[in-house]
Amino acid sequence: MPPKARIVFVDYPPVVAMTDIVCPKLPLAPWEVAEAAAVADSLAAVTAQAAHATGSVLVQPSQAGKAHTVCSADPWLQGFPGSPPYHPTLAGKQGVADLVVAALR
């Protein structure tokens, strides 16, 4: 009997978007915001390539989370300072969990 396991790649919600304006929870210079967004996009692209290359399920909080960056009204990640900074809030954990469950249905 073949294994019934499914491999799921889950990328990370973005801390910032290119269009974000620096806010008190995000003490970065505008060029640092752009750089952070570019790095996040690159990591999401590599994760997607790995998932597609292996026939795995891909869950993309990187896309769904663009409306939930640190400076948004409903952030999925804590700002700075945070405990720990730039890690998921309760809303972020629930948002990612909902995406995983939906992908596995």
Secondary structure, 3 states (H helix, E strand, C coil): CCCCCCCEEECCCCCCCCCCCCCCCCCCCHHHHHHHHHHHHHHHHHHHHHHHHHCCEEECHHHHHHHCCCCCCCCCECCCCCCCCCCECHHHHHHHHHHHHHHHC
